[in-house]
């Protein structure tokens, strides 16, 4: 989208104060000619840019001009980075509104108009279906501890009892409408549902971060470990190679995608896939939606799919006078596809 490129170009020049068209072209992934066209468009829109041709020339911004972006507070920058739903959950909704106003005021009129169109036509809703937005409560206190790098004492609900924990908050993760705190307990990173935190006391001492800790890598590893812990039943499948994307779609997760990449070729354009599944019933629900799949092992999953196939065949059998009116009871354990334990 050209409007986003114009904003990026303006911010790049503002950052460097003076640069060259080739440098901007390399950073933005466009041609030098496109850079000059964009600079001309920004100048027509009133942006204080200038371009000087020849040796020693370049593209710059007038010395005394300052973008409102430079006046953003740390909280405003944080709110912009989080976006609407997450900022509201963390008690930064009003701060985000101010930050957006500052950012918008420093953009050319044409780009402002494009932002208005986006705001009118695109809505990002991060809350889960049929769940109210999470109250700030403990989440707001935990967020402040994360921003300021302070230890916390919490009461955390586990099953039928509450436990006391002294934690080093390392980061917050929003996953499928639910917030999680990643924090070190006795030096080891752990994951905690913020909705289960019953009380928070922010302490004076600073957080001790484990050496080399990376929130993104930790979360991906934790998600993979959680997925692997659920997949305790090993299965062997055969299916047309062209239908591997269907398998990945209906048995979701990175582990399925990895298993599909390791598929072994069979005669006739088919492949064999070995992967873990959550259980026989869940696997049957998921695999019913994969065209051409055949279960090679275990026998109980193969038998369950056979029963469900026969049930569907009976329910859709045609008679000489039209569709049959008889309805057969579904096999035992039948449930909606996609059922999966939540974290």
Buried (B, 14 or more C-beta within 10 A) or exposed (E): EEBEBBBBBBBBBBEBEEBBBEBBBEBBEBEBEBBBEBBEBBBEBEBBBBBEEEEEEBBBBEEEEEBBBEEBEEBBEBBBEBEBBBBBBBBBBEBBEBBBEBBBEBBBEBBBEBBEEEEEEEEEEBBBEEEEEBEBBBBBBBBBBBBEBBBBEBBBEEEEEBEEBBBBBBBBBBEEBBBBBBBBBEEEBBBBBBBBBEBBEBEEEEBEBEEEBEEEEBBEEBBBEEBEEBBEBEBBBBBBBEBBEBBBEBBEBEBBBEBBEEBEEEEEEBBBBBBBBBBBBBBBBBBBBBEEBBBBEBEEBBBBBEBBEEBEEEBEEEEEEEEEEEEEEEBEBBEEEEEEEEB
